Amino acid sequence: MSNWTADDVPQLDDTVVVVTGANSGLGFEATETFARKGATVVMACRSTDRAEDAAAEIRGSAGSNGLDGTLDVRACDLADLDSVALFAESTREAYPEIDVLCNNAGVMAIPRRETQDGFEMQLGVNHMGHFALTGQLLPALAAAGSRSDPARVVTQSSGAHETGEMDFDDLHWEASYSKWAAYGRSKLSNLLFAYELDRRLDDHGLPVESVACHPGYAATNLQLRTGAESSLPFAEYGMKLANKLFGQSAAQGALPMLYAAVADVAGGDYVGPDGFQNMRGYPSVQRSNNASYDETDAERLWERSVADTGVEFPFETATPPTP
Ligand SMILES: NC(=O)c1ccc[n+]([C@@H]2O[C@H](COP(=O)([O-])OP(=O)(O)OC[C@H]3O[C@@H](n4cnc5c(N)ncnc54)[C@H](OP(=O)(O)O)[C@@H]3O)[C@@H](O)[C@H]2O)c1
């Protein structure tokens, strides 16, 4: 559908949505829309203070009738597998059925540092943390979905996936590091994962679909943080200026994620803005680059992610589909 907006999101009463990075940028905007439409939104954030502030802002902007949905702030630091496991366990307990998981949180082009578990930070947060989270929430997703109305896993990638290259001999950039190349690899990994997940869900007949998306260029904290952490003079100012000149709003940038979560898309689709250079516009189904559809790399990344995170996806034991 052309010119699809947040107003086209259907009413989402009795729907449970988990959004990572829900306190800022695209995650914040998507959370607000889901909640306005009646969903229960679990805000999976590394700082519960920042997330509570964001939840208060969303509740405050709902007007005198109040918010239709519910916001539930929960701690989830994707740079720490223990935190991810605690989050997943308590969230599954609170919500045995989860309709949508938005793997959205991310960091971009930061100096090399490592997660608690020794992963390079961009791959660790953007891919490994989400891999572990998805595997541990799979039973609740499978329990919510049915053949006619499958649950969805939405993974936020980026046009920067096109710059990504997989190097399985130095996946975590121990031998050398380029912050932009590492971002590209993490975003290519998002797509390899999203498409491989969809194939595996299909093979096991589970009522869950995996869909990927990207926001084009949306002005958020993502670029400002990159600028603030850069050693180049004026980098922060440059990022601010670029956001003003070229960025679409965070609300517009959140549309592909919303579309991938609720609109009529198929597992394995990739949704992004339809306008100039796919940097802005309204959601449409697109094609990502050839490398992202490489099934050999996808399987390799999957096996490596299982080995690194220790999370096996319980495809065999997840609840079978209801007729
Ligand atoms: N904006 C764009 O133009 C653009 C383009 C392409 C792709 N993307 C992708 O869109 C996604 C969202 O980015 P955004 O633009 O909305 O940026 P943002 O405003 O900076 O939001 C990023 C979110 O990720 C969270 N996060 C960072 N590290 C985390 C961790 N260790 N554990 C849990 N959460 C963590 C941040 O939490 P804190 O607030 O606590 O730091 C924040 O909530 C990212 O995956 C990004 O790669 C964005």
The ligand as an ORCA input file, in Angstrom:
! r2SCAN-3c Opt
* xyz 0 1
  N      18.250      6.362     12.416
  C      18.641      5.904     11.233
  O      18.770      6.647     10.246
  C      18.933      4.457     11.076
  C      19.323      4.006      9.795
  C      19.533      2.657      9.605
  C      19.336      1.761     10.641
  N      18.980      2.230     11.870
  C      18.806      1.236     12.943
  O      17.671      1.537     13.718
  C      17.817      1.012     15.036
  C      17.360      2.040     16.052
  O      18.212      3.159     15.998
  P      17.709      4.663     16.247
  O      18.001      5.405     14.996
  O      16.360      4.680     16.818
  O      18.828      5.125     17.322
  P      18.702      5.594     18.833
  O      17.734      6.713     18.951
  O      20.107      5.837     19.259
  O      18.121      4.332     19.568
  C      18.910      3.184     19.779
  C      18.321      2.383     20.911
  O      19.140      1.234     21.112
  C      19.409      1.141     22.502
  N      20.622      0.395     22.821
  C      21.897      0.684     22.542
  N      22.717     -0.213     23.103
  C      21.939     -1.089     23.765
  C      22.183     -2.233     24.571
  N      23.428     -2.624     24.869
  N      21.134     -2.902     25.080
  C      19.880     -2.492     24.844
  N      19.580     -1.410     24.117
  C      20.598     -0.718     23.586
  C      19.526      2.594     22.952
  O      19.452      2.678     24.361
  P      20.028      3.972     25.141
  O      19.111      5.109     24.827
  O      20.013      3.559     26.552
  O      21.406      4.200     24.596
  C      18.317      3.174     22.234
  O      17.152      2.885     22.935
  C      19.281      0.589     15.147
  O      19.334     -0.811     15.015
  C      19.946      1.243     13.949
  O      21.048      0.507     13.479
  C      18.759      3.545     12.103
*
